[in-house]
Amino acid sequence: MKYKLTKNKKTIGDVTLYQIEALKDFSDIKKGDLGGWIEKESNLSQQGDCWVSCRARVYDNAIVSDNAWVFGNAWVSGCARVCDNAIVSGNVMVYGDVWVYGRARVTGDARFYGDAQVSGNAIVSGNARVFGNARVSGNVMVYGDAWVSGNARVYGRAMVCDNAIIN
């Protein structure tokens, strides 16, 4: 086991969240470090270097809840929220004030940050970047080296791939 749920808890709506604590050293996490907030142990894998961060800043309170799952070497930090049935995996970094929800998937080496949101059945993968105030929803696929940024809205059954930049 690499982490445990602490007795530190907070309630958002009708969901009770528990702060995590590292039980061993891994990546740049040290035994005893406090992490972010998860609803239950099934939200964060005990394997790999994945972590929900809380870097001792009041505004750094990442949350993973519902049936969401973070695994592999993925990091969720800042005020990011991963909820519903969303999955964050691989070497992904999700940070800032972002939301990943619905059945969305963020995988591979993707970066998802700023105030962006990904939802529905959307998939962000590869080296893709979604940031700024961008919204990706529906059955969208963003992959390869694609960037979706600014106030862009990508929805429906769209595919953004290769070196595409949508701003």
C-alpha positions as a LaTeX table, in Angstrom:
\begin{tabular}{lrrr}
\hline
Residue & $x$ (\AA) & $y$ (\AA) & $z$ (\AA) \\
\hline
Met1 & 0.00 & 0.00 & 0.00 \\
Lys2 & 1.30 & 3.43 & $-0.89$ \\
Tyr3 & $-1.35$ & 5.61 & 0.78 \\
Lys4 & $-4.18$ & 5.54 & 3.31 \\
Leu5 & $-7.27$ & 7.61 & 3.93 \\
Thr6 & $-6.77$ & 9.91 & 6.91 \\
Lys7 & $-9.37$ & 11.01 & 9.45 \\
Asn8 & $-9.25$ & 14.47 & 7.83 \\
Lys9 & $-12.50$ & 14.82 & 5.96 \\
Lys10 & $-14.70$ & 17.38 & 4.30 \\
Thr11 & $-18.12$ & 17.24 & 2.77 \\
Ile12 & $-19.08$ & 18.74 & $-0.56$ \\
Gly13 & $-22.78$ & 18.40 & $-1.20$ \\
Asp14 & $-23.63$ & 14.90 & $-0.05$ \\
Val15 & $-20.14$ & 13.49 & $-0.74$ \\
Thr16 & $-17.66$ & 12.95 & 2.09 \\
Leu17 & $-14.03$ & 13.21 & 1.00 \\
Tyr18 & $-10.96$ & 11.97 & 2.88 \\
Gln19 & $-7.46$ & 13.35 & 2.64 \\
Ile20 & $-4.80$ & 10.81 & 1.67 \\
Glu21 & $-1.42$ & 10.23 & 3.31 \\
Ala22 & 1.60 & 8.54 & 1.73 \\
Leu23 & 2.71 & 5.34 & 3.48 \\
Lys24 & 6.00 & 5.12 & 1.57 \\
Asp25 & 8.35 & 7.16 & $-0.61$ \\
Phe26 & 7.68 & 7.17 & $-4.37$ \\
Ser27 & 8.27 & 9.65 & $-7.17$ \\
Asp28 & 8.77 & 12.97 & $-5.33$ \\
Ile29 & 6.31 & 11.98 & $-2.58$ \\
Lys30 & 7.73 & 11.15 & 0.86 \\
Lys31 & 6.24 & 8.87 & 3.48 \\
Gly32 & 3.88 & 10.95 & 5.63 \\
Asp33 & 3.12 & 13.55 & 2.93 \\
Leu34 & $-0.52$ & 14.55 & 2.84 \\
Gly35 & $-2.22$ & 14.50 & $-0.51$ \\
Gly36 & $-5.52$ & 15.70 & $-1.89$ \\
Trp37 & $-9.01$ & 14.38 & $-1.31$ \\
Ile38 & $-10.73$ & 11.21 & $-2.50$ \\
Glu39 & $-14.10$ & 9.74 & $-1.70$ \\
Lys40 & $-12.94$ & 6.12 & $-1.46$ \\
Glu41 & $-9.89$ & 3.96 & $-2.06$ \\
Ser42 & $-11.17$ & 2.77 & $-5.43$ \\
Asn43 & $-10.70$ & 6.36 & $-6.74$ \\
Leu44 & $-6.88$ & 6.15 & $-6.64$ \\
Ser45 & $-4.76$ & 3.14 & $-7.50$ \\
Gln46 & $-2.29$ & 1.82 & $-4.96$ \\
Gln47 & $-0.02$ & 0.92 & $-7.92$ \\
Gly48 & 2.29 & 3.13 & $-9.98$ \\
Asp49 & 3.18 & 6.73 & $-9.15$ \\
Cys50 & $-0.31$ & 8.22 & $-9.52$ \\
Trp51 & $-1.20$ & 10.79 & $-6.88$ \\
Val52 & $-3.79$ & 13.37 & $-5.93$ \\
Ser53 & $-1.83$ & 16.38 & $-4.80$ \\
Cys54 & $-2.25$ & 18.92 & $-2.07$ \\
Arg55 & 0.99 & 20.87 & $-1.98$ \\
Ala56 & 0.41 & 22.65 & 1.34 \\
Arg57 & $-1.39$ & 25.52 & $-0.35$ \\
Val58 & $-4.90$ & 26.38 & 0.70 \\
Tyr59 & $-6.01$ & 26.51 & $-2.94$ \\
Asp60 & $-4.35$ & 23.20 & $-3.84$ \\
Asn61 & $-7.10$ & 20.72 & $-3.00$ \\
Ala62 & $-7.58$ & 18.29 & $-5.86$ \\
Ile63 & $-10.59$ & 15.98 & $-5.54$ \\
Val64 & $-11.41$ & 12.57 & $-6.99$ \\
Ser65 & $-14.88$ & 11.22 & $-6.25$ \\
Asp66 & $-17.83$ & 9.08 & $-7.32$ \\
Asn67 & $-16.65$ & 6.20 & $-9.54$ \\
Ala68 & $-13.75$ & 8.16 & $-11.03$ \\
Trp69 & $-10.41$ & 6.36 & $-11.18$ \\
Val70 & $-6.85$ & 7.68 & $-11.29$ \\
Phe71 & $-4.07$ & 5.18 & $-12.03$ \\
Gly72 & $-0.75$ & 4.60 & $-13.76$ \\
Asn73 & 1.58 & 7.55 & $-13.22$ \\
Ala74 & $-1.18$ & 10.17 & $-13.49$ \\
Trp75 & $-1.17$ & 13.28 & $-11.30$ \\
Val76 & $-4.20$ & 15.30 & $-10.31$ \\
Ser77 & $-3.36$ & 18.58 & $-8.58$ \\
Gly78 & $-4.36$ & 22.18 & $-8.03$ \\
Cys79 & $-8.11$ & 22.51 & $-7.61$ \\
Ala80 & $-8.78$ & 19.84 & $-10.24$ \\
Arg81 & $-11.84$ & 17.66 & $-9.89$ \\
Val82 & $-12.21$ & 14.20 & $-11.39$ \\
Cys83 & $-15.66$ & 12.76 & $-10.80$ \\
Asp84 & $-18.56$ & 10.66 & $-12.07$ \\
Asn85 & $-17.11$ & 7.76 & $-14.12$ \\
Ala86 & $-14.10$ & 9.63 & $-15.50$ \\
Ile87 & $-10.69$ & 7.99 & $-15.85$ \\
Val88 & $-7.28$ & 9.66 & $-15.68$ \\
Ser89 & $-4.38$ & 7.33 & $-16.48$ \\
Gly90 & $-0.96$ & 6.95 & $-18.02$ \\
Asn91 & 1.50 & 9.82 & $-17.54$ \\
Val92 & $-1.26$ & 12.42 & $-17.58$ \\
Met93 & $-1.09$ & 15.66 & $-15.64$ \\
Val94 & $-4.42$ & 17.24 & $-14.69$ \\
Tyr95 & $-4.06$ & 20.51 & $-12.80$ \\
Gly96 & $-5.51$ & 23.95 & $-12.23$ \\
Asp97 & $-9.25$ & 24.48 & $-11.90$ \\
Val98 & $-10.14$ & 21.78 & $-14.41$ \\
Trp99 & $-13.02$ & 19.33 & $-14.32$ \\
Val100 & $-12.96$ & 15.83 & $-15.79$ \\
Tyr101 & $-16.39$ & 14.26 & $-15.50$ \\
Gly102 & $-19.03$ & 12.08 & $-17.11$ \\
Arg103 & $-17.35$ & 9.12 & $-18.82$ \\
Ala104 & $-14.44$ & 11.23 & $-20.03$ \\
Arg105 & $-10.98$ & 9.69 & $-20.40$ \\
Val106 & $-7.67$ & 11.55 & $-20.18$ \\
Thr107 & $-4.82$ & 9.15 & $-21.03$ \\
Gly108 & $-1.33$ & 8.80 & $-22.43$ \\
Asp109 & 0.95 & 11.80 & $-21.93$ \\
Ala110 & $-1.87$ & 14.35 & $-22.19$ \\
Arg111 & $-1.90$ & 17.60 & $-20.23$ \\
Phe112 & $-5.14$ & 19.14 & $-19.08$ \\
Tyr113 & $-4.96$ & 22.46 & $-17.22$ \\
Gly114 & $-6.25$ & 25.98 & $-16.63$ \\
Asp115 & $-10.03$ & 26.24 & $-16.31$ \\
Ala116 & $-10.72$ & 23.62 & $-18.97$ \\
Gln117 & $-13.40$ & 20.92 & $-18.83$ \\
Val118 & $-13.72$ & 17.54 & $-20.48$ \\
Ser119 & $-16.97$ & 15.63 & $-20.18$ \\
Gly120 & $-19.39$ & 13.19 & $-21.75$ \\
Asn121 & $-17.60$ & 10.35 & $-23.55$ \\
Ala122 & $-14.72$ & 12.57 & $-24.65$ \\
Ile123 & $-11.21$ & 11.15 & $-24.89$ \\
Val124 & $-8.04$ & 13.23 & $-24.61$ \\
Ser125 & $-4.93$ & 11.14 & $-25.30$ \\
Gly126 & $-1.44$ & 11.00 & $-26.73$ \\
Asn127 & 0.47 & 14.26 & $-26.27$ \\
Ala128 & $-2.69$ & 16.35 & $-26.56$ \\
Arg129 & $-3.16$ & 19.52 & $-24.53$ \\
Val130 & $-6.48$ & 20.99 & $-23.41$ \\
Phe131 & $-6.13$ & 24.25 & $-21.50$ \\
Gly132 & $-7.39$ & 27.75 & $-20.91$ \\
Asn133 & $-11.19$ & 27.89 & $-20.79$ \\
Ala134 & $-11.58$ & 25.18 & $-23.42$ \\
Arg135 & $-14.51$ & 22.76 & $-23.28$ \\
Val136 & $-14.38$ & 19.27 & $-24.80$ \\
Ser137 & $-17.59$ & 17.26 & $-24.56$ \\
Gly138 & $-19.73$ & 14.61 & $-26.18$ \\
Asn139 & $-18.01$ & 11.88 & $-28.20$ \\
Val140 & $-15.01$ & 14.04 & $-29.06$ \\
Met141 & $-11.50$ & 12.65 & $-29.49$ \\
Val142 & $-8.49$ & 14.93 & $-29.01$ \\
Tyr143 & $-5.24$ & 13.07 & $-29.61$ \\
Gly144 & $-1.78$ & 13.11 & $-31.12$ \\
Asp145 & $-0.10$ & 16.48 & $-30.64$ \\
Ala146 & $-3.37$ & 18.45 & $-30.87$ \\
Trp147 & $-4.04$ & 21.53 & $-28.73$ \\
Val148 & $-7.44$ & 22.85 & $-27.71$ \\
Ser149 & $-7.14$ & 26.15 & $-25.86$ \\
Gly150 & $-8.54$ & 29.59 & $-25.13$ \\
Asn151 & $-12.33$ & 29.67 & $-25.21$ \\
Ala152 & $-12.61$ & 26.87 & $-27.77$ \\
Arg153 & $-15.62$ & 24.55 & $-27.66$ \\
Val154 & $-15.29$ & 21.10 & $-29.24$ \\
Tyr155 & $-18.36$ & 18.88 & $-29.00$ \\
Gly156 & $-20.49$ & 16.30 & $-30.76$ \\
Arg157 & $-18.49$ & 13.65 & $-32.64$ \\
Ala158 & $-15.51$ & 15.83 & $-33.56$ \\
Met159 & $-11.93$ & 14.58 & $-33.85$ \\
Val160 & $-8.96$ & 16.87 & $-33.25$ \\
Cys161 & $-5.68$ & 15.17 & $-34.03$ \\
Asp162 & $-2.11$ & 15.33 & $-35.27$ \\
Asn163 & $-0.74$ & 18.88 & $-34.94$ \\
Ala164 & $-4.11$ & 20.66 & $-34.99$ \\
Ile165 & $-4.47$ & 23.77 & $-32.84$ \\
Ile166 & $-7.97$ & 24.99 & $-31.96$ \\
Asn167 & $-8.09$ & 28.25 & $-30.07$ \\
\hline
\end{tabular}
